Amino acid sequence: MGLPIVYAIIGGQMDAFKPLVQLYRVVAEKTGHKLSEMSVSAHSWGWLSDDKEKAIKEYFYPTKLLVDTISKERPQWTGMTYEQYLESIGENGVIFVGDADTVADKIIKMMELLGLKRFYLHLPIASMPHKDVLKAIEIYGKEVVPKVKKYFKDKSKLNDFSIKWKE
């Protein structure tokens, strides 16, 4: 139908989603749509703090509660262990936790790997203290987003990969 898509990527490893994105593009092309107009975006969970290790420790329990609740409704899911959490927030995992540089670098990696035009970070609201959520939003807006924008702006000067940012 020529519609853009946003994938909710809340578990696993980044590269596992590449076939899904490729399928979207193959179907779009076969149905006569211009790939340049077929916007692919992703949405993932995350948490930010000025201190990477603090963010990692803070975000485990709320994430475990959420995954454990979801796993009761989905038979293919299991409760989350700390080891699974560390893998999910690791270099190739799809949960974005840490300081501004860690999260920005990981967003850039995922956008390039999957050919995304946009990325949406879902921060927890009810499971974390409000002042900490506001701080995470501030870090995202003032540090992460400008770094990601600059990277792709500079990169677009070198090749055709371009992202249209709302200003």
DSSP file (Angstrom, degrees, kcal/mol; ACC not computed):
  #  RESIDUE AA STRUCTURE BP1 BP2  ACC     N-H-->O    O-->H-N    N-H-->O    O-->H-N    TCO  KAPPA ALPHA  PHI   PSI    X-CA   Y-CA   Z-CA
    1    1 A M              0   0    0      0, 0.0    27,-0.0     0, 0.0     0, 0.0   0.000 360.0 360.0 360.0  -4.5    0.0    0.0    0.0
    2    2 A G        +     0   0    0      1,-0.3    32,-0.0    31,-0.0    26,-0.0   0.676 360.0 146.8  80.8  15.8    3.0    2.3    0.1
    3    3 A L        -     0   0    0      1,-0.1    -1,-0.3    35,-0.1     2,-0.0  -0.589  49.6-116.2 -87.5 147.0    2.8    3.0    3.8
    4    4 A P        -     0   0    0      0, 0.0     2,-0.4     0, 0.0    36,-0.2  -0.305  31.4-143.5 -69.7 165.6    5.7    3.5    6.1
    5    5 A I  E     -a   40   0A   0     34,-2.4    36,-2.5     2,-0.0     2,-0.5  -0.987  14.4-162.0-135.9 146.3    6.4    1.0    8.8
    6    6 A V  E     -a   41   0A   0     -2,-0.4     2,-0.5    34,-0.2    36,-0.3  -0.986  16.2-150.5-124.9 119.0    7.6    1.2   12.4
    7    7 A Y  E     -a   42   0A   0     34,-2.6    36,-2.7    -2,-0.5     2,-1.0  -0.761  10.1-139.0 -89.5 130.6    8.8   -2.0   13.9
    8    8 A A  E     -a   43   0A   0     -2,-0.5     2,-0.8    34,-0.2    36,-0.2  -0.800  25.7-175.5 -86.5 104.0    8.5   -2.4   17.7
    9    9 A I        +     0   0    0     34,-2.9    36,-0.4    -2,-1.0     3,-0.1  -0.861  21.1 149.1-108.9 100.4   11.8   -4.1   18.5
   10   10 A I        +     0   0    0     -2,-0.8     2,-0.3     1,-0.2    -1,-0.1   0.320  58.6  23.9-119.6   7.0   11.8   -5.0   22.1
   11   11 A G  S    S+     0   0    0      2,-0.1     2,-0.2    83,-0.1    -1,-0.2  -0.975  88.8  30.9-166.8 155.2   13.9   -8.1   22.4
   12   12 A G  S    S-     0   0    0     -2,-0.3    82,-1.3    -3,-0.1     2,-0.3  -0.576  87.6 -39.3  98.1-158.9   16.6  -10.0   20.8
   13   13 A Q  B >   -C   93   0B   0     80,-0.2     3,-1.3    -2,-0.2     4,-0.4  -0.831  47.6-119.9-112.3 147.7   19.6   -9.0   18.7
   14   14 A M  G >  S+     0   0    0     78,-3.1     3,-2.0    -2,-0.3     4,-0.3   0.890 108.9  56.1 -52.2 -48.7   19.6   -6.3   16.0
   15   15 A D  G >  S+     0   0    0      1,-0.3     3,-1.0    77,-0.2    -1,-0.3   0.707  92.1  71.8 -64.8 -18.7   20.6   -8.5   13.1
   16   16 A A  G <  S+     0   0    0     -3,-1.3     4,-0.3     1,-0.2    -1,-0.3   0.705  96.3  53.2 -67.1 -18.4   17.6  -10.8   13.7
   17   17 A F  G <> S+     0   0    0     -3,-2.0     4,-2.0    -4,-0.4    -1,-0.2   0.518  83.1  87.9 -95.2  -7.1   15.4   -8.0   12.4
   18   18 A K  H <> S+     0   0    0     -3,-1.0     4,-2.7    -4,-0.3     5,-0.2   0.918  86.1  51.9 -60.2 -45.1   17.2   -7.5    9.1
   19   19 A P  H  > S+     0   0    0      0, 0.0     4,-2.4     0, 0.0    -1,-0.2   0.868 108.2  53.1 -60.5 -34.1   15.2  -10.2    7.2
   20   20 A L  H  > S+     0   0    0     -4,-0.3     4,-1.9     2,-0.2    -2,-0.2   0.920 111.4  44.7 -65.8 -43.9   12.0   -8.5    8.3
   21   21 A V  H  X S+     0   0    0     -4,-2.0     4,-2.0     2,-0.2    -1,-0.2   0.906 113.1  51.5 -66.0 -41.9   13.1   -5.1    7.0
   22   22 A Q  H  X S+     0   0    0     -4,-2.7     4,-2.6     1,-0.2    -2,-0.2   0.895 107.6  52.8 -62.9 -39.4   14.3   -6.7    3.8
   23   23 A L  H  X S+     0   0    0     -4,-2.4     4,-2.7     2,-0.2     5,-0.3   0.916 106.7  52.8 -61.8 -43.6   11.0   -8.5    3.3
   24   24 A Y  H  X S+     0   0    0     -4,-1.9     4,-2.3     1,-0.2    -1,-0.2   0.920 112.3  45.4 -55.9 -45.0    9.1   -5.2    3.7
   25   25 A R  H  X S+     0   0    0     -4,-2.0     4,-2.5     2,-0.2    -2,-0.2   0.879 111.4  51.6 -70.3 -38.3   11.3   -3.7    1.0
   26   26 A V  H  X S+     0   0    0     -4,-2.6     4,-2.6     2,-0.2    -2,-0.2   0.936 112.6  45.7 -63.1 -46.4   11.0   -6.7   -1.3
   27   27 A V  H  X S+     0   0    0     -4,-2.7     4,-1.6     2,-0.2    -2,-0.2   0.914 112.5  51.5 -63.1 -42.9    7.2   -6.6   -1.1
   28   28 A A  H  <>S+     0   0    0     -4,-2.3     5,-2.7    -5,-0.3    -2,-0.2   0.930 112.4  45.5 -59.7 -45.7    7.2   -2.9   -1.6
   29   29 A E  H ><5S+     0   0    0     -4,-2.5     3,-1.6     1,-0.2    -2,-0.2   0.911 111.0  52.3 -65.7 -42.1    9.3   -3.1   -4.7
   30   30 A K  H 3<5S+     0   0    0     -4,-2.6    -1,-0.2     1,-0.3    -2,-0.2   0.767 108.0  52.8 -66.2 -24.6    7.3   -6.0   -6.1
   31   31 A T  T 3<5S-     0   0    0     -4,-1.6    -1,-0.3    -3,-0.2    -2,-0.2   0.250 125.4 -99.9 -97.3  13.2    4.1   -4.0   -5.7
   32   32 A G  T < 5S+     0   0    0     -3,-1.6     2,-0.3     1,-0.3    -3,-0.2   0.662  73.6 140.3  87.6  17.6    5.5   -1.1   -7.6
   33   33 A H      < -     0   0    0     -5,-2.7     2,-0.4    -6,-0.2    -1,-0.3  -0.725  56.2-113.5 -96.5 145.7    6.5    1.3   -4.8
   34   34 A K    >   -     0   0    0     -2,-0.3     3,-1.7     1,-0.2     4,-0.4  -0.625  17.5-144.8 -75.0 125.1    9.7    3.4   -4.9
   35   35 A L  G >  S+     0   0    0     -2,-0.4     3,-1.3     1,-0.3    -1,-0.2   0.821  98.3  64.8 -60.9 -30.6   12.1    2.1   -2.2
   36   36 A S  G 3  S+     0   0    0      1,-0.3    -1,-0.3     3,-0.1    -2,-0.0   0.724 105.5  45.4 -65.0 -19.4   13.3    5.7   -1.6
   37   37 A E  G <  S+     0   0    0     -3,-1.7     2,-1.1     1,-0.1    -1,-0.3   0.422  88.4  96.3-101.8  -0.7    9.8    6.5   -0.4
   38   38 A M    <   -     0   0    0     -3,-1.3     2,-0.4    -4,-0.4    -1,-0.1  -0.736  64.7-158.2 -95.7  92.5    9.3    3.5    1.8
   39   39 A S        -     0   0    0     -2,-1.1   -34,-2.4    78,-0.1     2,-0.5  -0.549   7.3-167.4 -77.9 126.4   10.3    4.7    5.3
   40   40 A V  E     +a    5   0A   0     -2,-0.4    77,-3.3    75,-0.3    78,-0.8  -0.965  13.6 168.5-115.3 127.5   11.3    2.1    7.8
   41   41 A S  E     -ab   6 118A   0    -36,-2.5   -34,-2.6    -2,-0.5     2,-0.3  -0.834  17.7-146.6-129.9 168.1   11.6    3.1   11.5
   42   42 A A  E     -ab   7 119A   0     76,-1.3    78,-2.8    -2,-0.3     2,-0.4  -0.971   2.8-154.7-138.6 155.5   12.0    1.2   14.7
   43   43 A H  E     +ab   8 120A   0    -36,-2.7   -34,-2.9    -2,-0.3     2,-0.3  -0.997  22.6 169.8-127.9 129.2   10.9    1.6   18.3
   44   44 A S  E     - b   0 121A   0     76,-2.2    78,-3.3    -2,-0.4   -34,-0.2  -0.958  33.9-104.7-140.0 158.9   12.8    0.1   21.2
   45   45 A W  E     + b   0 122A   0    -36,-0.4    51,-2.5    49,-0.3     2,-0.3  -0.434  48.4 153.5 -76.3 154.9   12.9    0.3   25.0
   46   46 A G  E     -d   96   0C   0     76,-1.8     2,-0.3    49,-0.2    51,-0.2  -0.994  30.9-150.4-172.2 172.7   15.6    2.2   26.7
   47   47 A W  E     -d   97   0C   0     49,-2.2    51,-1.8    -2,-0.3     2,-0.4  -0.978  13.4-158.8-155.1 139.5   16.9    4.2   29.7
   48   48 A L  E     +d   98   0C   0     -2,-0.3     2,-0.3    49,-0.2    51,-0.2  -0.938  16.3 158.8-127.0 145.6   19.4    7.0   30.1
   49   49 A S        -     0   0    0     49,-1.7    51,-0.2    -2,-0.4     6,-0.1  -0.959  50.6-112.8-150.7 161.8   21.5    8.4   32.9
   50   50 A D  S    S+     0   0    0     -2,-0.3     2,-0.6    49,-0.2    49,-0.1   0.764 110.5  58.8 -66.5 -23.2   24.7   10.5   33.1
   51   51 A D  S  > S-     0   0    0      1,-0.2     4,-2.3    47,-0.1     5,-0.2  -0.937  73.8-156.8-113.0 114.6   26.3    7.3   34.6
   52   52 A K  H  > S+     0   0    0     -2,-0.6     4,-2.3     1,-0.2     5,-0.2   0.911  93.8  48.0 -57.3 -48.6   26.2    4.2   32.3
   53   53 A E  H  > S+     0   0    0      1,-0.2     4,-2.2     2,-0.2    -1,-0.2   0.871 110.7  52.2 -64.5 -36.7   26.6    1.7   35.2
   54   54 A K  H  > S+     0   0    0      2,-0.2     4,-2.9     1,-0.2    -1,-0.2   0.924 108.9  50.4 -63.2 -44.7   23.8    3.4   37.2
   55   55 A A  H  X S+     0   0    0     -4,-2.3     4,-2.1     1,-0.2    -2,-0.2   0.914 109.5  51.2 -60.2 -43.8   21.5    3.3   34.2
   56   56 A I  H  X S+     0   0    0     -4,-2.3     4,-0.8     1,-0.2    -1,-0.2   0.923 114.2  43.1 -60.4 -46.0   22.2   -0.4   33.7
   57   57 A K  H  X S+     0   0    0     -4,-2.2     4,-0.6     1,-0.2     3,-0.4   0.910 114.7  49.7 -68.1 -42.5   21.4   -1.2   37.4
   58   58 A E  H  < S+     0   0    0     -4,-2.9    -2,-0.2     1,-0.2    -1,-0.2   0.860 110.5  48.7 -64.5 -37.3   18.4    1.0   37.6
   59   59 A Y  H  X S+     0   0    0     -4,-2.1     4,-1.8    -5,-0.2    -1,-0.2   0.632  91.4  78.5 -85.8 -14.3   16.7   -0.3   34.5
   60   60 A F  H  X S+     0   0    0     -4,-0.8     4,-3.0    -3,-0.4     5,-0.2   0.966  93.0  46.0 -60.9 -55.2   16.9   -4.1   35.2
   61   61 A Y  H  X S+     0   0    0     -4,-0.6     4,-2.6     1,-0.2     5,-0.2   0.918 114.0  46.2 -61.8 -47.7   14.1   -4.5   37.7
   62   62 A P  H  > S+     0   0    0      0, 0.0     4,-1.9     0, 0.0    -1,-0.2   0.885 115.7  48.4 -60.3 -35.9   11.5   -2.5   35.8
   63   63 A T  H  X S+     0   0    0     -4,-1.8     4,-2.9     2,-0.2     5,-0.3   0.915 110.3  50.7 -69.2 -42.7   12.4   -4.3   32.6
   64   64 A K  H  X S+     0   0    0     -4,-3.0     4,-3.0    -5,-0.2    16,-0.4   0.925 109.5  51.1 -60.0 -45.1   12.3   -7.7   34.2
   65   65 A L  H  X S+     0   0    0     -4,-2.6     4,-1.9    -5,-0.2    -1,-0.2   0.918 112.8  45.9 -58.7 -43.6    8.8   -6.9   35.6
   66   66 A L  H  X S+     0   0    0     -4,-1.9     4,-2.6     2,-0.2    -2,-0.2   0.943 115.5  44.6 -65.9 -48.9    7.6   -5.9   32.2
   67   67 A V  H  X S+     0   0    0     -4,-2.9     4,-2.7     1,-0.2    -2,-0.2   0.906 112.6  52.1 -63.8 -41.5    9.1   -8.9   30.4
   68   68 A D  H  X S+     0   0    0     -4,-3.0     4,-0.7    -5,-0.3    -1,-0.2   0.883 111.1  47.9 -62.9 -37.7    7.9  -11.3   33.1
   69   69 A T  H >X S+     0   0    0     -4,-1.9     3,-0.9    -5,-0.2     4,-0.6   0.936 113.4  46.8 -67.0 -46.8    4.3   -9.9   32.8
   70   70 A I  H >X S+     0   0    0     -4,-2.6     3,-1.4     1,-0.2     4,-1.2   0.884 105.1  61.5 -61.3 -38.8    4.4  -10.2   29.0
   71   71 A S  H 3< S+     0   0    0     -4,-2.7     6,-0.3     1,-0.3    -1,-0.2   0.741  95.0  61.8 -64.9 -21.5    5.8  -13.7   29.1
   72   72 A K  H << S+     0   0    0     -3,-0.9    -1,-0.3    -4,-0.7    -2,-0.2   0.790 110.0  40.8 -71.4 -26.6    2.7  -14.8   31.0
   73   73 A E  H << S+     0   0    0     -3,-1.4    -2,-0.2    -4,-0.6    -1,-0.2   0.616 113.2  56.8 -94.8 -15.6    0.6  -13.9   28.0
   74   74 A R    ><  -     0   0    0     -4,-1.2     3,-1.9     1,-0.1    -1,-0.2  -0.940  67.1-158.4-122.9 109.7    3.0  -15.2   25.3
   75   75 A P  T 3  S+     0   0    0      0, 0.0    -1,-0.1     0, 0.0    -4,-0.1   0.733  90.7  59.5 -62.5 -23.1    3.9  -18.9   25.6
   76   76 A Q  T 3  S+     0   0    0      2,-0.0     2,-0.2     0, 0.0    -5,-0.1   0.596  95.3  80.5 -81.4  -9.3    7.1  -18.5   23.5
   77   77 A W    <   -     0   0    0     -3,-1.9     2,-0.3    -6,-0.3     3,-0.0  -0.608  60.9-164.3 -94.3 156.3    8.5  -15.9   26.0
   78   78 A T        -     0   0    0     -2,-0.2    -7,-0.1     1,-0.1    -6,-0.1  -0.885  36.0 -80.8-128.8 165.2   10.1  -16.7   29.4
   79   79 A G        -     0   0    0     -2,-0.3     2,-0.4     1,-0.1   -14,-0.1  -0.243  54.8-102.5 -60.8 156.7   10.9  -14.5   32.4
   80   80 A M        -     0   0    0    -16,-0.4     2,-0.2   -17,-0.1    -1,-0.1  -0.704  30.8-159.4 -91.4 129.8   14.0  -12.3   32.1
   81   81 A T     >  -     0   0    0     -2,-0.4     4,-2.2     1,-0.1     5,-0.1  -0.582  32.7-111.2 -93.8 165.7   17.2  -13.3   33.8
   82   82 A Y  H  > S+     0   0    0      1,-0.2     4,-2.6     2,-0.2     5,-0.2   0.873 120.0  54.4 -64.5 -35.9   20.0  -10.7   34.6
   83   83 A E  H  > S+     0   0    0      2,-0.2     4,-1.9     1,-0.2    -1,-0.2   0.910 108.4  48.2 -64.4 -42.0   22.2  -12.5   32.0
   84   84 A Q  H  > S+     0   0    0      2,-0.2     4,-2.4     1,-0.2    -2,-0.2   0.897 110.7  52.4 -63.7 -39.8   19.5  -12.1   29.3
   85   85 A Y  H  X S+     0   0    0     -4,-2.2     4,-2.1     2,-0.2     5,-0.2   0.938 107.8  50.3 -60.2 -48.0   19.1   -8.4   30.3
   86   86 A L  H  X S+     0   0    0     -4,-2.6     4,-0.6     1,-0.2    -1,-0.2   0.872 111.4  49.1 -61.0 -36.4   22.9   -7.8   29.9
   87   87 A E  H  < S+     0   0    0     -4,-1.9     3,-0.5     1,-0.2     6,-0.3   0.896 109.9  52.0 -67.6 -39.5   22.7   -9.4   26.5
   88   88 A S  H  < S+     0   0    0     -4,-2.4     7,-2.4     1,-0.2    -2,-0.2   0.832 115.6  39.8 -67.0 -32.9   19.7   -7.3   25.5
   89   89 A I  H  < S+     0   0    0     -4,-2.1     8,-0.3     5,-0.2    -1,-0.2   0.477  99.5 104.8 -94.0  -2.6   21.5   -4.1   26.5
   90   90 A G  S >< S-     0   0    0     -4,-0.6     3,-0.9    -3,-0.5     5,-0.2   0.043  95.6 -74.5 -69.2-176.3   24.8   -5.2   25.1
   91   91 A E  T 3  S+     0   0    0      1,-0.3    -1,-0.1     3,-0.1    -4,-0.1   0.793 131.8  28.4 -53.0 -38.4   26.4   -4.0   21.9
   92   92 A N  T 3  S+     0   0    0     -5,-0.2   -78,-3.1   -78,-0.0    -1,-0.3   0.414  98.0 106.6-108.1   0.4   24.1   -6.0   19.6
   93   93 A G  B <  S-C   13   0B   0     -3,-0.9   -80,-0.2    -6,-0.3    -5,-0.2  -0.266  70.6-127.4 -76.5 168.0   21.0   -6.1   21.7
   94   94 A V  S    S+     0   0    0    -82,-1.3     2,-0.5     2,-0.1   -49,-0.3   0.214  80.3  91.6-107.4  15.1   17.9   -4.0   21.0
   95   95 A I        -     0   0    0     -7,-2.4     2,-0.9   -83,-0.2   -49,-0.2  -0.955  68.3-144.8-108.6 130.5   17.4   -2.4   24.4
   96   96 A F  E     +d   46   0C   0    -51,-2.5   -49,-2.2    -2,-0.5     2,-0.4  -0.797  33.7 153.9-105.2  98.5   19.2    1.0   24.7
   97   97 A V  E     +d   47   0C   0     -2,-0.9     2,-0.3    -8,-0.3   -49,-0.2  -0.974  28.5  51.2-130.5 136.4   20.6    1.6   28.1
   98   98 A G  E    S-d   48   0C   0    -51,-1.8   -49,-1.7    -2,-0.4   -47,-0.1  -0.977  84.1 -27.2 147.1-155.8   23.5    3.8   29.3
   99   99 A D  S  > S-     0   0    0     -2,-0.3     4,-2.4   -51,-0.2     5,-0.3  -0.309  72.6 -88.6 -86.7 177.9   24.9    7.2   29.1
  100  100 A A  H  > S+     0   0    0    -51,-0.2     4,-2.7     1,-0.2     5,-0.2   0.894 125.1  47.6 -58.2 -45.6   24.3    9.5   26.1
  101  101 A D  H  > S+     0   0    0      2,-0.2     4,-2.6     1,-0.2     5,-0.2   0.917 111.9  49.7 -65.5 -42.7   27.3    8.3   24.1
  102  102 A T  H  > S+     0   0    0      2,-0.2     4,-1.8     1,-0.2    -2,-0.2   0.938 115.8  42.3 -60.5 -47.7   26.5    4.7   24.6
  103  103 A V  H  X S+     0   0    0     -4,-2.4     4,-2.4     2,-0.2    -2,-0.2   0.913 114.8  49.8 -68.6 -43.3   22.9    5.1   23.5
  104  104 A A  H  X S+     0   0    0     -4,-2.7     4,-2.5    -5,-0.3    -2,-0.2   0.928 111.3  49.0 -61.6 -45.3   23.7    7.4   20.6
  105  105 A D  H  X S+     0   0    0     -4,-2.6     4,-2.1    -5,-0.2    -1,-0.2   0.886 112.4  48.5 -62.1 -38.5   26.3    5.0   19.2
  106  106 A K  H  X S+     0   0    0     -4,-1.8     4,-2.4    -5,-0.2    -1,-0.2   0.879 109.8  51.3 -71.0 -37.8   24.0    2.1   19.5
  107  107 A I  H  X S+     0   0    0     -4,-2.4     4,-2.9     2,-0.2     5,-0.2   0.934 110.2  50.0 -62.2 -45.8   21.1    4.0   17.7
  108  108 A I  H  X S+     0   0    0     -4,-2.5     4,-2.3     1,-0.2     5,-0.2   0.923 110.4  50.8 -57.6 -45.4   23.5    4.9   14.9
  109  109 A K  H  X S+     0   0    0     -4,-2.1     4,-2.6     1,-0.2    -1,-0.2   0.926 113.0  44.5 -59.8 -46.3   24.6    1.2   14.6
  110  110 A M  H  X S+     0   0    0     -4,-2.4     4,-2.5     2,-0.2     6,-0.3   0.897 111.6  52.7 -68.5 -39.9   21.0    0.0   14.5
  111  111 A M  H  X>S+     0   0    0     -4,-2.9     5,-1.9     1,-0.2     4,-1.1   0.909 114.6  42.4 -62.0 -41.6   19.9    2.7   12.0
  112  112 A E  H  <5S+     0   0    0     -4,-2.3    -2,-0.2    -5,-0.2    -1,-0.2   0.930 113.8  51.0 -70.3 -45.2   22.7    1.7    9.7
  113  113 A L  H  <5S+     0   0    0     -4,-2.6    -2,-0.2    -5,-0.2    -1,-0.2   0.901 123.5  29.3 -59.6 -43.4   22.3   -2.0   10.1
  114  114 A L  H  <5S-     0   0    0     -4,-2.5    -1,-0.2    -5,-0.2    -2,-0.2   0.502 105.9-120.0 -98.2  -5.2   18.6   -2.0    9.3
  115  115 A G  T  <5 +     0   0    0     -4,-1.1   -75,-0.3    -5,-0.2    -3,-0.2   0.907  48.4 178.9  68.4  41.4   18.5    1.1    7.0
  116  116 A L      < -     0   0    0     -5,-1.9   -75,-0.2    -6,-0.3    -1,-0.2  -0.446  31.2-163.0 -79.5 149.2   16.2    3.0    9.3
  117  117 A K  S    S+     0   0    0    -77,-3.3     2,-0.3     1,-0.3   -76,-0.2   0.699  78.7  17.6 -96.4 -28.3   15.0    6.5    8.6
  118  118 A R  E     -b   41   0A   0    -78,-0.8   -76,-1.3    45,-0.1     2,-0.4  -0.966  60.8-157.4-142.2 157.1   13.8    7.1   12.2
  119  119 A F  E     -b   42   0A   0     -2,-0.3     2,-0.5   -78,-0.2   -76,-0.2  -0.997   6.1-161.8-137.1 132.8   14.3    5.7   15.6
  120  120 A Y  E     -b   43   0A   0    -78,-2.8   -76,-2.2    -2,-0.4     2,-0.6  -0.962   7.7-152.1-116.2 127.8   11.9    6.1   18.6
  121  121 A L  E     -b   44   0A   0     -2,-0.5     2,-0.8   -78,-0.2   -76,-0.2  -0.876   6.8-151.0-100.9 123.9   13.1    5.4   22.1
  122  122 A H  E     -b   45   0A   0    -78,-3.3   -76,-1.8    -2,-0.6    -2,-0.0  -0.836  13.9-166.4 -95.7 110.8   10.5    4.3   24.6
  123  123 A L        -     0   0    0     -2,-0.8   -76,-0.1   -78,-0.2     2,-0.1  -0.723  26.2-109.5 -93.3 146.2   11.3    5.4   28.1
  124  124 A P        +     0   0    0      0, 0.0    -1,-0.1     0, 0.0   -61,-0.0  -0.430  35.3 177.4 -70.3 149.2    9.5    3.9   31.1
  125  125 A I  S    S+     0   0    0     -2,-0.1     3,-0.5     8,-0.0     8,-0.1   0.730  72.0  34.7-118.7 -50.1    7.1    6.2   32.8
  126  126 A A  S    S+     0   0    0      1,-0.2     4,-0.1     3,-0.0     0, 0.0   0.717 115.1  54.7 -82.5 -19.0    5.3    4.5   35.6
  127  127 A S  S    S+     0   0    0      2,-0.1    -1,-0.2     3,-0.0   -64,-0.0   0.492 104.4  54.9 -95.9  -2.4    8.1    2.2   36.8
  128  128 A M  S    S-     0   0    0     -3,-0.5     5,-0.1   -66,-0.1   -69,-0.0  -0.926  98.4 -86.3-128.0 152.7   10.8    4.8   37.3
  129  129 A P    >>  -     0   0    0      0, 0.0     4,-2.0     0, 0.0     3,-0.7  -0.327  38.1-126.2 -58.5 137.5   10.8    8.0   39.5
  130  130 A H  H 3> S+     0   0    0      1,-0.3     4,-2.6     2,-0.2     5,-0.2   0.867 108.4  54.6 -55.9 -42.2    9.4   11.0   37.5
  131  131 A K  H 3> S+     0   0    0      1,-0.2     4,-1.8     2,-0.2    -1,-0.3   0.859 109.0  49.2 -62.7 -33.7   12.4   13.2   38.1
  132  132 A D  H <> S+     0   0    0     -3,-0.7     4,-2.4     2,-0.2    -1,-0.2   0.863 109.1  51.8 -72.8 -35.7   14.6   10.4   36.6
  133  133 A V  H  X S+     0   0    0     -4,-2.0     4,-2.5     2,-0.2    -2,-0.2   0.925 109.6  50.0 -64.5 -44.0   12.4   10.1   33.6
  134  134 A L  H  X S+     0   0    0     -4,-2.6     4,-2.2     1,-0.2    -2,-0.2   0.896 110.8  49.7 -61.3 -39.4   12.6   13.8   33.0
  135  135 A K  H  X S+     0   0    0     -4,-1.8     4,-2.6     2,-0.2    -1,-0.2   0.901 109.7  50.9 -65.6 -41.0   16.4   13.6   33.3
  136  136 A A  H  X S+     0   0    0     -4,-2.4     4,-2.4     2,-0.2    -2,-0.2   0.904 110.0  50.0 -62.6 -41.3   16.4   10.8   30.8
  137  137 A I  H  X S+     0   0    0     -4,-2.5     4,-2.7     2,-0.2     5,-0.2   0.910 110.6  50.6 -62.6 -42.2   14.3   12.8   28.4
  138  138 A E  H  X S+     0   0    0     -4,-2.2     4,-2.9     2,-0.2     5,-0.4   0.927 110.6  47.9 -62.1 -46.0   16.6   15.7   28.8
  139  139 A I  H  X>S+     0   0    0     -4,-2.6     4,-2.2     1,-0.2     5,-1.8   0.918 113.2  49.3 -60.9 -43.3   19.7   13.6   28.0
  140  140 A Y  I  <>S+     0   0    0     -4,-2.4     5,-2.8     3,-0.2    -2,-0.2   0.940 117.3  39.6 -61.7 -48.0   18.0   12.1   25.0
  141  141 A G  I  <5S+     0   0    0     -4,-2.7    -2,-0.2     3,-0.2    -1,-0.2   0.865 124.4  35.4 -72.3 -37.3   16.9   15.5   23.6
  142  142 A K  I  <5S+     0   0    0     -4,-2.9    -3,-0.2    -5,-0.2    -2,-0.2   0.735 134.7  13.8 -91.9 -23.3   20.1   17.5   24.4
  143  143 A E  I  X5S+     0   0    0     -4,-2.2     4,-1.3    -5,-0.4    -3,-0.2   0.769 123.9  43.1-120.1 -48.5   22.8   14.9   23.9
  144  144 A V  I  ><S+     0   0    0     -5,-1.8     4,-2.4     2,-0.2     5,-0.2   0.976 113.7  46.5 -71.0 -55.7   21.7   11.7   22.1
  145  145 A V  H  ><S+     0   0    0     -5,-2.8     4,-2.9     1,-0.2     5,-0.2   0.910 112.2  50.1 -58.1 -46.8   19.5   13.2   19.3
  146  146 A P  H  > S+     0   0    0      0, 0.0     4,-2.5     0, 0.0    -1,-0.2   0.894 111.3  49.9 -60.3 -36.8   22.1   15.9   18.3
  147  147 A K  H  X S+     0   0    0     -4,-1.3     4,-2.3     2,-0.2    -2,-0.2   0.930 113.2  45.2 -66.2 -44.1   24.9   13.3   18.1
  148  148 A V  H  X S+     0   0    0     -4,-2.4     4,-2.2     2,-0.2     5,-0.2   0.926 113.9  49.6 -65.0 -44.6   22.8   11.0   15.9
  149  149 A K  H  X S+     0   0    0     -4,-2.9     4,-2.5    -5,-0.2     5,-0.2   0.930 111.3  49.1 -59.3 -46.2   21.6   13.9   13.7
  150  150 A K  H  X S+     0   0    0     -4,-2.5     4,-2.8    -5,-0.2     5,-0.3   0.915 108.7  53.6 -61.5 -43.4   25.2   15.1   13.2
  151  151 A Y  H  X S+     0   0    0     -4,-2.3     4,-2.4     1,-0.2    -1,-0.2   0.946 114.6  39.5 -57.0 -50.4   26.5   11.7   12.4
  152  152 A F  H  X S+     0   0    0     -4,-2.2     4,-2.2     2,-0.2    -1,-0.2   0.807 113.5  54.7 -74.8 -28.4   23.9   11.2    9.6
  153  153 A K  H  X S+     0   0    0     -4,-2.5     4,-0.8    -5,-0.2    -1,-0.2   0.944 113.2  42.6 -65.9 -46.4   24.2   14.8    8.4
  154  154 A D  H >< S+     0   0    0     -4,-2.8     3,-0.6     1,-0.2     4,-0.4   0.899 115.4  50.3 -64.7 -40.6   27.9   14.4    8.0
  155  155 A K  H >X S+     0   0    0     -4,-2.4     3,-1.6    -5,-0.3     4,-1.4   0.864 101.6  61.3 -66.8 -36.2   27.5   10.9    6.4
  156  156 A S  H 3< S+     0   0    0     -4,-2.2    -1,-0.2     1,-0.3    -2,-0.2   0.746  95.6  62.2 -65.7 -21.1   24.9   12.2    3.9
  157  157 A K  T << S+     0   0    0     -4,-0.8    -1,-0.3    -3,-0.6    -2,-0.2   0.753 107.9  44.1 -70.8 -22.7   27.6   14.4    2.5
  158  158 A L  T <4 S-     0   0    0     -3,-1.6     2,-0.2    -4,-0.4    -2,-0.2   0.726 126.7  -1.5 -95.1 -24.9   29.6   11.3    1.6
  159  159 A N  S  < S-     0   0    0     -4,-1.4    -1,-0.0     2,-0.2     0, 0.0  -0.806  82.0 -83.3-151.1-169.3   26.8    9.1    0.2
  160  160 A D  S    S+     0   0    0     -2,-0.2     2,-0.8    -3,-0.1    -4,-0.1   0.472  81.7 115.3 -86.9  -2.0   23.1    8.9   -0.6
  161  161 A F        +     0   0    0     -6,-0.2     2,-0.4     2,-0.0    -2,-0.2  -0.572  44.0 165.0 -72.1 109.1   22.0    7.8    2.9
  162  162 A S        -     0   0    0     -2,-0.8     2,-0.4    -7,-0.1    -9,-0.1  -0.966  26.7-158.6-131.8 146.1   19.9   10.7    4.0
  163  163 A I        -     0   0    0     -2,-0.4     2,-0.7   -11,-0.1   -45,-0.1  -0.972  16.8-136.8-121.5 133.9   17.4   11.1    6.8
  164  164 A K        -     0   0    0     -2,-0.4     2,-0.4   -47,-0.1    -2,-0.0  -0.831  24.9-162.2 -92.9 114.8   14.7   13.8    6.8
  165  165 A W        -     0   0    0     -2,-0.7     2,-0.5   -16,-0.0   -47,-0.0  -0.778  18.0-128.0 -98.3 138.2   14.6   15.4   10.3
  166  166 A K              0   0    0     -2,-0.4    -2,-0.0     1,-0.1     0, 0.0  -0.737 360.0 360.0 -78.5 128.7   11.7   17.4   11.5
  167  167 A E              0   0    0     -2,-0.5    -1,-0.1     0, 0.0    -2,-0.0   0.421 360.0 360.0-100.3 360.0   13.1   20.7   12.8
